[in-house]
Amino acid sequence: MAPRPMSMTVSTGGQRGGFAALVTTLPGLIISRFLILFGFLAFWEFASDRLVSKFWVSSPTRIFHLLVTWIGDGSLWPHLEATLTAMGLGYVIGCAVGVSLGLALGFLPMFRQVIMPYVSGLYALPKIALAPLLVIVLGIDIGSKVALVAVTTVFLLFYSTLDGIRDVDRDLVQTLRLMGASRSEVIRKVLIPATLPWIFTGMRVAVRYSFTAAVVGELIAANKGVGYLIEANAGLYDATGVFAGVFVIVILSVAMTEVLTRVEGKKAPNH
């Protein structure tokens, strides 16, 4: 009886090895992912109006047809431009302010002790709660979305920069001071270069949050943007339009994530 379990174990291990060999190669990985996606879309198409009413779930063919229509008549591009513009402007402003504040409080420890409780309180506040106030102050145009993205981004860069300064080797700083280096030289030649990897990490993370903040701001109040496009179709109970807008967001998110992953992968060996 003993050899039979051994044979079963070897056979199962061989199957796992074959599957692992498939997904560890680039063509096999692409095929596996495509099959999963194709199976999901095929089941969705079959279930639409058979298992679930198309009023609620639409179907992949209807969504694809609507996306082609939006692209063909040019109606998608103004919304896409509005979302990416709000995201880009808010991201740049948030990164600049966050890094500046992080460096300032990092180099002024006494001032940091006084102001950090207020900064922590603002950081703990859900940023989405500020969206209605920003709409009241700045209106439903792009300004309120830029502000929401900037507020979301600034804290990520602030804490990332501050953590980078705290992680600097204090023995190295003390040694340079004993050798006669001035405060400005220590900051310029040690603290800032040592903090740059932390800043870049914060910038990579903030891209995803800035995109989310831009879309959420458009969902709350807007007259243009991908979030507005989704909300407008939801108000009309048009499931096809809602799914089409969500699909655009998914494509943009996957594209940005892939770009950031590749950039991070290229920089990783240098560390």
SEMI-659521 format. One record per residue: residue in one letter; x, y, z of N, C-alpha, C in turn. Coordinates in steps of 0.2 Angstrom, whole numbers, plus 5000, padded with zeros to 4 digits. Example, Ala and Ser with C-alpha at 12.3 -4.5 7.8 and 13.67 -1.06 7.14 Angstrom:
<recs>
A506649725039506249785039506649845039S506449895035506849955036506450005039
</recs>
This chain:
<recs>
M500449945000500050005000500450065000A501050065002501550125003501650154996P501850114991502050144985501550184982R500850174983500350204979500350284981P500350294987500350364989500950404986M501550374986502150404983502050414976S501750374972501550384965501150444964M500550444968500150504968500450564969T500950574974501250634976501750654970V502050604967502550624961502150654956S501550624954501150644949500850714950T500650724956500350794958500850844957G501450834960502050874959502250894952G502150844948502350854941501850904938Q501150894940500650944937500751014939R500951014946501151084948501751114944G502251074943502851094940502651114932G502151084929501951104922501651164922F501151174927500851244927501251294929A501751284934502251334935502651354930A502851304926503251314920502951354915L502251344914501851384909501851464911V501651474918501551544920502151584921T502751544922503351584923503651604916T503451584910503651604904503151664902L503451714898503051774896502451754892P502551714886501951694882501451654886G501651604891501251574895500851614900L501151664902500851714907500351754903I500551774897500051814893499451774891I499551714889498951664887498551654893S498851644899498451624905498051684907R498251744907497951804909497351814903F497551804897497051814892496451764893L496551704894496051654895495551674901I495851704907495451724912495051774910L495351824907494951884904494351864899F494551824895494051804890493551764893G493651714898493151674901492651724905F492951774908492551824912492051854907L492351884902491951924897491451874894A491651814892491151774889490551754894F490751744900490151724905489751784906W490051844906489651914907489151924901E489451904895489051914889488451864889F488551804891488051754891487551774897A487751794902487351804908486851864907S487151914903486751974901486051954898D485551974901484851964899484651894899R485051854901484851784903484851764910L485351774914485351764921485251834925V485451894922485351954925485152004919S484652044921484352094916484952144914K484952154907485452204904485352274907F484852284910484752354913485252364919W485452314922485852314928486552304926V486752264922487452244920487652254913S487252274909487352284902487752224899S488252234895488552174892489252204889P489752164888490352184885490352214878T489852184874489852204867489552274867R489052284871488652354872489152404874I489552384879490052434882490652444877F490852394873491352404868491052454862H490452444860490152484855490152554857L489952564864489852634866490552674867L491052634869491752664869491952684862V491852634857492052654850491652714848T491052724850490652784848490952844851W491052844858491352894861492052924858I492452874856493052884853492952914846G492552884842492352904835492152974835D491652994839491353064839491753114843G492253094846492653134850492453154857S491853134859491553154865491953134872L492353074871492753054877493353104878W493653134873494253164874494253224879P493753264879493653324883493653304891H493253244892493253224899493853194901L494253154897494853124898495353184899E495353234895495853284896495753324903A495053334905494953364911495153324917T495053264917495353224923496053224923L496453214917497153204918497453274919T497153334917497353394919497353414926A496753394929496653404936497153364940M497253304938497653254941498353284941G498553304935499253324934499453394938L499053444937499153504941499153494948G498653454951498653444958499153404961Y499453354956499953314958500653354959V500753404954501353444954501353484960I500753524961500753564967500853534973G500453474974500553434980501253404982C501553384976502253364977502753424979A502653474976503053534978502953554985V502353564987502153584994502353534999G502253474997502353415002503153415003V503553414998504253404999504553465002S504253525001504553585004504353585011L503753565013503653565020504053505024G504053455021504453395024505253415025L505553455020506153475021506253525026A505753575026505753625031505753605038L505253555040505153535046505653485048G505953445043506553405045507153435047F507253495044507853535046507753585052L507153585054506953635060506553585065P506953545069506653495073506253535079M506453595081506053625087505353645084F505353675078504753695075504253635073R504653575072504253515070503853495076Q504153495082503853475088503253515090V503253575088502653625089502053605084I502253605078501753605073501453535071M501853475073501653415071500953385073P500753405079500053385081499553415076Y499653475074499153505069499153465062V499753455060499853415054499553345054S499653315060499353245061498653245061G498353295064497653305064497353315057L497653355053497453365046497553305042Y498053265043498153205039497653155041A497453155047496953105049496253115046L496153175044495453195041495453165035P494853135033494753105027494653155022K495053155016495153215012494453225008I494153165007493453175003492953215007A493053225014492653265017492753345016L493353355013493453425011493153445004A492953395000492753404993492153454993P491653444997491053494996491253564998L491753575003491953635005492353664999L492753624996493153654990492753674984V492153634983491653654978491353714979I491153734986490853794988491353854987V491953844988492453894988492753904981L492853854977493153854971492753844965G492053814966491653804961491753734958I491353714953491353644951491853634945D492153694943492653684938493253644940I493753654936494353614938494753634944G494653694947495053714952494853674959S494253654960494153614966494453544965K494453514959494753454958495553454959V495853514957496553524958496753524965A496353564969496453574976496353504980L495853464978495753404981496353354980V496553354974497153314972497753334976A497853404976498453434979498453414987V497853424990497853404997497953334998T497753294994497853214995498553204994T498953234989499553224988500053244993V499953304995500453344999500653305005F500153275009500353235015500753175013L500653145008501053085006501753105005L501853155001502553185000502853215007F502453245011502753275017502953215021Y502553165023502853115027503353075024S503353065018503953025014504553065015T504553125014505153165014505353175021L504953185026505153185033505453115036D505153065033505452995035506152985032G506253015026506953015023507453045027I507253105030507753145034507853115040R507353085043507453045050507852985049D507952955043508252895042509052915040V509252975039509952985038510352965044D510952945042511452915047511652975051R511452985057511653035062512453035063D512752975063513452975064513853015059L513553005052513953035047513853105047V513253135049513153205050513653235055Q513653195061514053225066514853225064T515053175060515753165058515853225053L515453245049515553305044515553365048R515153375053515153435057515853435061L516053385064516753385067517353405062M517253385056517753395051517653475048G517153505051517153575049516653595044A516253545042515653565037515153605040S514953655036514453705038513753665038R513253695041512553675041512253665034S512453715030512153715023512453665019E513153645020513453595016513253525018V513053515025512753455027512053445024I511653495024511053485020511053475013R511553505010511553505002511953435000K512453415004512853355002512653295005V512253295010512053235014511353225015L511053275018510253265019509853255013I509953305009509553305003509653244998P510253224997510353164993510153104996A510153095003509953035006509153035006T508853095005508153095006507853084999L508153094994507853084987507553014985P507852954987507452894986506752894990W506752924996506152924999505652974996I505853024993505453074989505153034983F505553004979505352964973504852914975T504952874980504452824982503752864984G503852914987503152954989502852974982M503252994978502953024971502652964967R502952904967502652844964501952824967V501952824974501352804977500852864976A501052924976500552984976500152984969V500452954964500152954957499452924957R499452864961498852824961498352864965Y498552894971498052924975497752994971S498253024968498053084964497453074959F497553014955497052994950496452984954T496452944959495852924963495452994965A495853034968495553104971495253144965A495553144959495253184953494653154951V494553084951493953054949493353064954V493553054961493053064966492853134966G493253184965493053254965492553264959E492653234954492153234948491553204949L491553154953490953114955490453154959I490853194964490453244968490153294965A490453334961490253394958490753414952A490453414946490853434940490453444934N490753474929490353484923490753444917K491353414919491753384914492253334918G492453284914492853234917492553164917V493053114918492853044918492353024923G492453054929492053044935491353074934Y491353134930490753164929490353124923L490753094919490353054914490052994917I490352964922490052904925489452924929E489552984933488953004937488353024932A488453054927487953084922487553014919N487952964918487652904915487252874921A487552874927487152844933486552874934G486452944933485852984934485352964929L485552944923485152914918484952844918Y485252814923485152734924485352704918D485952724915486252694909486852654912A486752594913487252544915487852544910T487652544904488152534899488652594899G488452654900488852714900489252714907V488952694912489352684919489952634918F489752574915490352524914490852554909A490652584904491152614899491552664903G491352704907491752754911492152724916V491952674919492352634924492952594920F492752574914493252534910493852584908V493652644906494152694905494652704911I494352714917494752724923495152664924V494952604923495352544924495952544919I495752554913496352564908496852614910L496652674912497152724914497552694920S497152664925497552644931498052594930V497852544925498252494924498852514920A498752564915499352594912499852634916M499552674921499952704925500352664930T500052614933500352564937500852524933E500752504927501252474923501852514922V501752574920502352624919502752634925L502352644931502752654937503152594940T502852534938503152474940503852464936R503752474930504352474925504952524927V504752584929505152634931505552614937E505152584942505352564948505852504947G505652464943506052404942506752424939K506752474934507452494931507852534936K507552564941507952594946508152554952A507852494953507952454959508652424959P508952404953509652384953510152434955N510052504954510452554956510552564964H510052534967510052544975510452484977
</recs>
